[in-house]
Amino acid sequence: MIALGHEYPSAFGAPVIRAVDARIFSLRYFARCMACGFCRDQCCSYGVDIDVANMERLRALGPAFESFVGVPQRDWFTPALTLDREFPAGMHGRTRSVDGKCVFAERTGRGCRIHAWCLGRGLDYHRFKPMVSILFPVTFEHGALVPSPEAVDGSLVCSGQGVTLYDGVREEIGWYFGDGLLAALDEIRESIDEDIPQAARSGP
């Protein structure tokens, strides 16, 4: 774990990043999810943690979005809420899993219906799609950016090939936490690369 010289709060106030797990600069995955033809959106097989303010933004999209999702609004989220200061508003719930897929997953094709809705209407998906989903396979815990468990244990189908976790979600990290954190992380990545032989860091 590498401590950062500053604190970097997200655009929503939380989480606040103070450290980074160096493994996000070495673990690799396919990254180009919509170009993947073999996992059938396996990472959307379960629900995802979502802060309560994000839940309300989705509900506020109204009947047209509810119809687009194809599931009644009352069935979007599990009833239990968890107090967690690392999430905006200090509390999160979870999207439901329906028939082995997140309730917001596209049933007849690929991808996320929240993402598709936003792109189709010129909305910024960062305000509506859960942060945990957007940053995957990087996540946050105890004030640090860390690899998602699936990337560490290899259960993520596309683990081990492609770009590093950091490079795969670098722009998303920048949206949430700003250019200052990106500059700090880029500097760490460069220092790590300098210590790795060229043949070892070229990757598949």
Steps between C-alpha positions, in 0.01 A plus 500: 500500500641840400399810697419812299621845589149649500140400550280480191123511560271382222273736310223391740709563813565133574696284482819688587813337357820509708689195371524260209569127475792457261336194347268721292811582293594137435183287486350487151164438335339521156335840578308546171183349644270566205754335268505187718336201339554229757384600850144621423526779758594266782594796719132605486384166640443649844368822642735785586533734798338838433479804726157623604535834319569312177188292562293817519651640180395182319149508645468865394546401135134405516262266318680511164818363654303247705343373179843487334639290786202268475481437875278693744687767692410332831707198395819680400679485835531260792327633814802493734713814533853511638659792683833567330682834510696411187184533291334831408224580748666257743278207410461246223264229387532257213338448164300179476601197299216364285537166320877506549555857380505845658153650464648775278685263265382480142298180460488469123850621417807634675581767752327709764161662449594795721802564279296459182225732625751773583687474171175512307386819674823692540520444876825449689492133601729571796205662677271200458703180467642367830856614566604147596387377159677775306833456680499118478743318516647771723309575820545693824530396863640664812598809302697313235459408137543122482444216252155343510512153657414338166814647345715375787371143520471458121125437500456793260483308171724741310766531771863480396482643151476851358569828681561560869202563727613861537530566129162340439314742729741794513255744341223393737727552801575846363130588469432410862819616670655760270822567317699531822447135588571394141832687508594331827402157370678552169816586691472181705437295186810646333716427803374142507561457127857617541560212740355234269699354209354588158422136413302455821288814465414469133211268588302281261 
